[in-house]
């Protein structure tokens, strides 16, 4: 080979080496760019979640209990690695039980605080308002306490309620009453309810079913404004009716405890008393009416009790007891429902691996999840189509499931014991 040929070969080899180096650099650059893009999909720092709550006003007791449930979930999930490897930071604003403040709070969360996600408040009107704000900004609205019928008739396709819909709550109570032998079945019932859809929808569902079963109304249905603070005359109408069972569409602990205190003072002892809300508030409930007066009182529930086999419940009970310094009877349904919202959010984000709200909405529409309250899957209106109604009763200082029979930890105390005399 002559010198010129050797030079051409050497030049060709050099060109090939340079080309390979450039190709390698390009691949490395592309790989690095791809890695950087992937890791930057979730920015550094905590995942921020905003929620407006009634920390003052008529719903303050339930709003504060809901906040406790969210706080416990935040502490729990952060102690187990957070969401998508990031710590969770909850942001709260007080709506004072007013929807105009709810609207302003959620607007501020989204446009000012730049939270990643917003979740639901306490009560139906605030839930609808919050979901409407979220829809305007293309955000998911996962919640656990706004379950009245009007929540699901507003075309809020971004709303997802993990808990049992309100209209179904009294189903097990109705089934139990109608399962009693005719010889001991109650003959009369009295109904009183807040005009709030949460309680009223339960009464509207249960009353005609009981009437079809032969239980007549001892007095016209009493509907009182949700803002009512003096229940003396309302309770007196029920006492005067001498109804054998009392069915209350109460909004929370405030109105329920007022009824019970009036019944005790009047020595009125119906065979059963069931309420939409109030007896489910754990220690706050026993303190409000006195532990000795709780025996035999009924409340519907959507699938949770301290000994349940629900998702993560074996961890939840000791964790919340340690966080709030309470026993099992001190755990309220508001706390459970709030924690359940967090559980479903975490499972959905584990599927999306993203902070994108549209991806979250898509997963929530199609997926099946687990919670303290049981399985969760949403229908087209946002209702949990897998939720089941249970009947709970206070017995010997504990709130236990008593119906349906296959889930019961005891038989229904019927009739309930009379109020203690001292």
N, C-alpha and C positions, 0 to 999 in steps of 0.2 A: 504494500500500500504506500502510495507516494505521500508527500508531506501535505499536499492540498487535500487529499482524501481524508487524512487523519484530522485535519483542521475542521472539515465539514462534519465528521462524526462527533468530534468534541463539541462543536457548536450546537449540533442537534441534541446531544445529551444534556447540555446546559439548559437549552430551551425547555426540554422535558422536565428537568428538575424544578425550574422556575414555575412552570405550569402546575406541577403537582403541589408546590408550596402555596401558590395562589389559591388552588382548589381547596386545599386543607384549611387555609385561613378563612375562606368563604364559608365552608361547612361549620367551622368552629364559631364564626360570627353568627351564622344562622341559628346554631344550637344555643348559643348564649342568649341571643335575642329572644328565642322561643322560651327558654327557661325564665328569663327576666319577665317576659310578658305573663307567663303562667303564675309566677310568684307574686306579681303585682296586682293580680285580679282581686285579691283581698288585701287591702292596704294594712300596713303595720298599725298596731294599736288595738284598743278594745272594740268589740262590736257593740254599738250603741242601740238601745231599745227604749222607746218612749211610751208612756202610758199616762193618760189623764184619769184621775180618781177622785171620788167624792170623799175627801179627807175632812171636810166640814159640811154642814148642812144636814138635811133630813136623812141622807144615806151614809152618814159619816161612819157609823159602827161597821157597816158592811164594807165601805170603801177602805177603811183602815185594815180590816181583816184580809181584804183582797191584796192590799199592798204587802202585808206580811207573807202571803203565799208567794207573791212574785219575788220578794226578797229572799225567801228560803230557797226557791228555785235558783236564783242567781248565785247564792252561796254554794248550793249543791253542784251546779254545773261547773262553776269556776274551780271547785275543789277536785273535779274530775276532768280537767283539761280544757274547759270552756267550750265554745262553739267553733268548729273548724280550726281548732288550735289557738283561738284567740279568747281572751277573757271577756266576759259580758259586763257591761256597765248599764244599769237601769237608770232612767231619768223619769222623775215624777213631777206632775203639776196638779194642783188642787182645782177641781172644777166647782166646788161648793154646791154640788147637786144641781147645777144649772147648765143647760145645753149650750147656751151662748159661750160660756167659758170653756166648755168641752171643745167646741169648734176652734176657738182661739188657741187653746193649748195644743191641739194636734197640728194646726197650721204652724205654730212656733217650733214644734218638734221637727217638722219636715223642712221648713224653709230657713229657720234660724239655727236650730241646734244640729241640723244635718244628721239626724239619727238614721241608722240603717234600716230599722224596722219599727213599726208601731203595733201595739197590741191593745186588747179591749179593756174598757173600764167596768164599773159596776152599774147595772140597771140598763133597761132597754132604750130609753130615749137617748142616753149618752152613747150607747153602742151604735145606734143608727147614725147619729151625728158624726161620730168618729169614723165610721166606715165610709160615709159620704165624703169626708175630707180626704181619706186615704184613696178613694176611687179617683178623685180629681187629680191626684198626683201619681196615679198608677201603682199604688202600693197595696200589698196584701193587708188584710185586717183579720188576724186570728184572735179569737176571744172565747170566753168560757161561761159568761154569766148573762149576757143579753140573749135570752132564748124565747121571748114572747112572740106571738104569731106575727105582729107587725114588723118584726126584725127581718122576717124572711119574705116579705111581700113588696119590697122596695127595689127589686132588681139589682141588689148589691152583689154582683158576681165576684167581688173581691173579698167577701165576708165568709168566715168559716167558724162555726160555733162547735167547740169540742164536747159540750155537755148536752144532756137530754133536753129536747124542746119542751117548753113550759106546758103546752097543751096535753102532754102525755104524763105529767107527773102524778096525777091522782088515779091513774089506771089501776094500779095494784090495790089501792084502797077500795075502789068501787068493786073490783073483783072479789076482794075479801068479804065485804059486806054482803054481796049477793050470793056468796058461797055459804053463808050461815043458814042453818035450818030456819024455816019460816017461824017456828015456835019461839025462837029467841032473837030473830032479826029485828033491828030497831024499826019503828014505824014512822018516826018523824025526824026531820033534820032542819037545822037553821043554817043559813048561809050569809056570810058577810065578807066583803072583799074591798080592797083598795081598787080605785079605778085604773091603777097601773096595769098594763097588759099582762105582766108576769103573773100576778095573782088572779086577775079576773078571767084570763083565758083558762086557767085550771078549773075555776068554778063553772064557767060556761060549758066546759067539757064534761065535768062530773055530774052536775045537777040533773040534766035530763036522763042520764043513764041510771041514776039512783031512783028517779021518779018512775022510770019504766019498770024498775024492780019492786015497786010498791012502797017506796019511802016518800011520804008526802012532805011538803014544805010547811013547817010550823009557822012561818012568817014570810012575808015577801022578801026576796033577796035584798040585802042591804049593801049598797055601793057607796063608799065614802071617798072623798078626795085624798090623793096620796099625801097631801100636805097636812092632813088632820093631825092634831096633837092631843085633843081632848076626846077620849073614846067612851066617856061615862054613859052618855045617853044611848050610844050604839050598843054597847055591851048590855045595857039594861033591857033593850028590846029583845035580845037573845035570851036573857035570863027569864023574862016574862013569858017567853014562848014555851018554856018547859020542854024544848026539843030534846030528843034522846041522843042525838049526835049533833056536833057542831063542826061545820066545815068552813075554814077561814082562808081567804085569799090574801093573807098578810104579805106585806112587802119586806118586812125584816123584823128585827128584835124589838124595835120601838113599839109598833102597833100590836104585835103579838103579846108581849109582856103586859101591856095595858089591859087587854082582854082577860088574860089569865088572872091578873090581880083583882079585877072586878068580879070574876066568877068566884074566886076564893072568898072575897069579902061578902058576897051574897049567898055563900054556901050552896052554889049551884053546881051539881055533880052530874053532868051528862055521861052517858055510857062510854063515849069516845069523843075526843077532840083531835082534829087534824088541821094542820096549818101549812100553807105553802112555804113559809119561811119563818125562822125564829128558833124553833127547837133544834135546828141544825147548827147552831152557833157555839156548841161546845161549852166551855167554861163560862163564857160571857152570858150564855143562856141560863145556866144553873145559878149564877150569881144574881141575875136579874129577877128571877122569880123564887129563888130559894131551892136548894137541892132536894129538900123533902117534898116539894110540890111537883117534881118532874115525872114521878112514876105514872106510866101508862100513856103519856102524851105521844102523839104520832106526828110524823113528818115524812113526806115522800123524799126519795133520794135517787140519785142517778148512778148508783153502783159502787160507792166507796164506803168502807168502814175500816176501822183500824186493823182488823184481822183479815181483810180481803187479800186475795191472791193477785191483785192488780199489778200492772207493770211497775217495777221499781218500788212497790209499796214496802217491801221488807227493808229497803234503805230509807225511804221517805219518813216512816213513822219515828224511828229513833233520831233521825237527823232533825226533824222539825221539833221534836221534844227537847233536844239539846239546844237548838237555836232560840226557841221561844220560852224555854223553861216551863213547859206544860206537860201534863199527862195525856194519854190517848183521848180522854173525854174533853180535853181543851182544844182539840183540832176542829176547826170549822169547815163547812162545805165551801165557803168563799176561798179559803186557803187552798183546799184541794183543787178547786176549779182553776185557780190561778196557776198552780204548779203544773196542772195538766196542760195548760196552754203552752208553757215552756217546754214540756216534754214533746209535744207534737211539733213545735217549731224546730227543735233540735233534730228530730228524725227527718223532717222535710229538708232541712239544710244539709244534712248528711247525704241526701240524695242529689241535691243541686250542686253542692260544693261551690257555692257562689253566693254573693250578696245581692244578686239580681232579683228584684221583687216579682217580675213577670215569671221568671223561672220558678220562684216559690209558689206563686198562684197556680201555675200549671201542675206542679207536683201535688199540691193540696187538693186539686180537683180530681185527681185520678188515683191517689195513693190510699193505702190502708195503714193506720198507725195504732199505737198502743198508748194508754194513759192509765193513771191511777184509777180512773172511773171505768175502764174497760176499753174495748176496741173502738176505733174512730175511723169513719169514712164518711165523706160528705156527699149529699145529694146536690141537685142543681140549684137549690135555694140556699145552700150553706148549712143545712141541718145535718147533725150526726145521725145517719140512718141506722147505725149499729147500736145506739144507746138503748138501755133497758131501764124501766122504772122499777124501783124497789120500795117497799114500805118498811119504815124504821120506827121503833118504839123505845122510849126510855124505860129501862128495867133495871132496878137496883143500881142506879147511878151510871148506867152505861146506855149508849144509843146503839141498838143492835138491829140487824135485819130480821124481820118476822114474816115477810111475805114477798115473793112467792115461796111456797113451802120448801122447794128444793134448795133454796139459798138461805133458808132461815136458820138463825142460831137460837131460836126459842119460839114458843107459840105466842100469838097475840094475847095480851091480857085484856079480856073482854068479859064483862065491862071493866073499865079502868077503876082502880081503887078511888074511894072518896078522898077529898082533900084532908090532910092531917088536921086534927083539931088543935094541935099545939106546936 
